[in-house]
Amino acid sequence: MNFKQKIKKIRKKITSVLPEFLKDTEDKTPINSVSEYKERMARHKKKILYRTIAGGAAVGILVLGGYFLVAKWKYKGYSIVTESVQEDAISARYAQFGEYILKYGGDEISLLDAKGKAIWNDPHTLDNPMVDVCQNYCVVYDKNGSEMAVFSDKGKVGSIQTDLPILKVKVASQGVVAAILEDGETTWLKVYDSSGGEIVTAKTSIDSPGYPVDLSISPDGLLLGVSYLGVKKNQPSSYMAFYNFGNTGQNQMDNMVSGYTYPQILIPRVQYLNNSKAVAFRDDGFVIFSGKQIPEEDKVVSVEEEILSVFCDSENIGFVFRDTEGKSPYKMELYNTNGKLKWEAGVEVAFDHITISQDQILMYNTNEFAIYSMNGTCRYQGTLNEGKIQNIFKVAQNRYMVIMEGGMETIKLG
């Protein structure tokens, strides 16, 4: 039974249970008095009210039923919509950029539509290209090199040259970028506008506050969170530092407005979820920091299982663990931005990559991929027969762009 037939069945079921009083059985007998007229009018109004309530309930049931059908719908296979050969598919890398796909590496940076057709190209030769995306802006940079470029979905916005090797770069929603630059045992935090002008510079060292592991800038470009790795009492220790580039941070040394130490804890990843919340992924769980001016520790969530993968977007924080007690070999958990567990689901196959793409969770390895809805339902799991998977993105309702070694194809689930 297909989706359309299921909707028809639900509509038929609703019609069959409508009460008899909804049928048109208007009283046609003559009215002989005012009191009889008033009584008949009262019955008529009551019948209209019942019809309205029952009709609204029927529509509500239909809509609710349709929603759950869509949310729980499982696909059985896929068909190829378009395919193309890409000679540089192995050397190039790809990232989702809004409703488009950003292709970077090789000798150019390109923006592709859902069919793989280039919207614009920009010549660039980078030895080790990396990318970060925030809403309508992205930054492509040469890791361990000295060049980065800022793009919007319309094309190139500006180029930035650094005087030190680049370790990591993050971009805000208006093109402001924050970078970690390395100078021996000393590192520098630098914030640039989209055209390359320096906004803020801060010096760090392994002694204080530590070696920068990861950073994330808020979408509005006001706050920066940095995870540092140091040593306390001969034990590894992490330090989460937050910088404010507005009025609140101007009177603070290096614009640092708050900091938290975590002895014997590693924090390999930091991500701003919105302008006032950031999540720090620890080796034993995660910490949520809140505050539009001075971020403070808001919620600490600890997990006992070994963390295999983490992922997030502006509304969700996710983990994949090895499940030693459940029916499936792996388990996926999804939390909201307040640290509350929304659901957990079993995962049957080991996947090397996991990401959120247009309100779906995509998991894939070399030959297999799985698609989960945001309520934990596995909508599809199967093998790609045409080649080895390099990457996969959702580009429409049930369509996905799959990057392979020799090219790309758009597939439709059905």
Buried (B, 14 or more C-beta within 10 A) or exposed (E): EEEEEBBEEBBEEBEEEBEEEEEEEEEEEEEEEEEEEEEBEEEEEEBEEEBEEBEEEBEEBBEEBBEEEEEEBEBEEBEEBBBBEBEEBBEBBBBBBBEBBBBBBBEBBBBBEBBBEEEEEBEBEBEEBBBBBBBBBBBBBBBEBBBBBBBBBEEBBBBBEBEBBBBBBBBBBBBBBBBBBBEEEEBBBBBBBBEBEEBBEBEBBBEEBBBBBBBBBBBBBBBBBBBBBBEBEEEBBBBBBBBBBBEBBEEEEBBBBBBBBBEEBBBBBBBBBBBBBBBBBBBBBBBBBBBBBBBEBBBBBEBEBEBBBBBBBEBBBBBBBEBEEEEEEBBBBBBEBEBEEBEBBBBEBEBEBBBBBBEBBBBBBEEBBBBBBBEBBBBBBBEBEEBEBBBBBBBEEBBBBBBBEBBBBBBBBE
